[in-house]
C-alpha cells in the first residue's frame, strides 16, 4: 500500500447525497477478489451513456479532472452493502481521499483498510468547498494527514478526525495485517517465552 502523508490535488465534485456502494461499483464487478479492472467499473452507471460511450458531463470523464486524487462527495457517502470493492475501485482509479460530511460506517472502515482516506468536514466547510468547486476552474486542496489538517484554496484550514491506529497505518502505508507483521520477531519471542513459563 502507498503511504498517505501529504496530498495536494484538485477536487472532483460529485455532489450527490446518499451515494451507495452499488452506485460506486455495480454488482457485476463483484465476481472476483482481485482489484484488477475495478477502476473501469467506478460509477459505471453514471460514467457511461446507454450506448456505452463516456458521458462527457460526468466529472470523471472531464479532462480538467484527469489525475485528480480527491473526491468531493455529498452527505452519507458509501451507504448500502459492505462490498470492499467500492474503495478498491476508487483507489484503482487514483482517488486517495473522499471529502464528505459523513460516511457509512462499513464503507469508512473498508476505506481506511485500503489506503483511502474518508475525510469528514463540518457542513460549513463542505458548503464552502462546494461553492469553490462550482467555479470555472478546478479547486485545489492540501491534506496533511500527520497534522490532520485540510487546507482550502482561500488559505484557511480545518482539522479532521481520524482514529490513531488508522492514521498510523495510512502514514506507514500498511494495513492491519501489515502492521502486525512488523512485530513478528517480538511475537515469536513472546510465544517462546510463554511456552517456557
Long-range contacts (C-beta under 8 A, 24 or more apart in sequence): 1-114, 1-115, 1-173, 1-174, 1-175, 1-178, 2-96, 2-115, 2-173, 3-170, 3-171, 3-172, 3-173, 4-96, 4-97, 4-115, 4-117, 4-145, 4-170, 4-171, 4-173, 5-144, 5-145, 5-146, 5-171, 6-142, 6-143, 6-144, 6-145, 6-146, 7-69, 7-70, 7-96, 7-97, 7-142, 7-143, 7-145, 8-140, 8-141, 8-142, 8-143, 9-68, 9-69, 9-70, 9-96, 9-140, 9-141, 10-64, 10-65, 10-68, 10-70, 10-138, 10-139, 10-140, 10-141, 11-68, 11-70, 11-71, 11-72, 11-99, 11-129, 11-133, 11-138, 11-139, 11-140, 11-141, 12-59, 12-60, 12-65, 12-68, 12-70, 12-71, 12-72, 12-95, 13-59, 13-72, 13-130, 13-133, 13-134, 14-43, 14-59, 14-71, 14-72, 14-73, 14-74, 15-72, 15-73, 15-74, 15-130, 15-133, 16-73, 16-74, 17-74, 17-75, 17-76, 18-74, 18-75, 18-76, 18-79, 19-73, 19-74, 19-76, 19-77, 19-78, 19-79, 20-78, 20-79, 20-80, 20-81, 21-78, 21-79, 21-80, 21-81, 21-82, 21-83, 21-85, 21-86, 21-107, 22-80, 22-81, 24-78, 24-86, 24-89, 24-90, 25-83, 25-85, 25-86, 25-88, 25-89, 29-85, 29-89, 30-83, 30-85, 35-88, 35-91, 35-92, 37-92, 38-85, 38-88, 38-89, 38-92, 39-89, 39-92, 39-93, 39-94, 41-89, 42-89, 42-90, 42-92, 42-93, 60-93, 64-137, 64-138, 65-138, 67-94, 68-94, 68-138, 69-94, 69-95, 69-96, 69-97, 70-95, 70-96, 70-97, 70-98, 70-99, 70-141, 70-143, 71-95, 71-97, 71-98, 71-99, 72-98, 72-99, 72-100, 72-129, 72-130, 72-133, 73-98, 73-99, 73-100, 74-100, 74-101, 75-100, 75-101, 75-102, 76-100, 76-101, 76-102, 76-103, 76-104, 77-102, 77-103, 77-104, 77-107, 77-118, 78-103, 78-104, 78-106, 78-107, 78-108, 78-111, 78-118, 79-104, 79-107, 80-104, 82-106, 82-110, 84-110, 84-113, 84-114, 86-110, 87-111, 87-113, 87-114, 87-116, 88-114, 90-116, 91-115, 91-116, 97-143, 99-126, 99-129, 99-141, 99-150, 100-126, 101-126, 112-162, 112-166, 112-169, 112-170, 113-169, 113-175, 113-176, 114-175, 115-170, 115-173, 115-175, 117-143, 117-145, 117-162, 117-170, 119-143, 119-150, 119-160, 120-160, 120-161, 121-150, 121-158, 121-160, 122-158, 125-150, 125-152, 125-158, 128-152, 128-154, 145-170, 145-171, 146-171
